[in-house]
Amino acid sequence: MTDHYSALGLAAHASLADIKKAFRQKASFYHPDKNDAPDAAQRFAAVQKAYEVLADEAARQAYDDNRRRNLLDDPLQTAQEIWQTYTHNILAP
């Protein structure tokens, strides 16, 4: 499974504005007409696919859910997020 966040150089908590900005920058850089690297077309396609998924709210939610199930996230970060949610929602007065 491709990590769409890393294709755009973003963290999983990136905002839609961050996603759009990163897409524009990466697409411009990897566009095959502007980049002579042998893998430019492949990377450009990965950036386009990442944007299609992450810019659509429903597709992003499904992707994030699947990503968590497959433990693609950093396990330590996931554990910290779970603990923070628990302490905020359960232990908070």
Secondary structure, 3 states (H helix, E strand, C coil): CCCHHHHHCCCCCCCHHHHHHHHHHHHHHHCCCCCCCCCHHHHHHHHHHHHHHHHCHHHHHHHHHHHHHCCCCCHHHHHHHHHHHHHHHHHCC
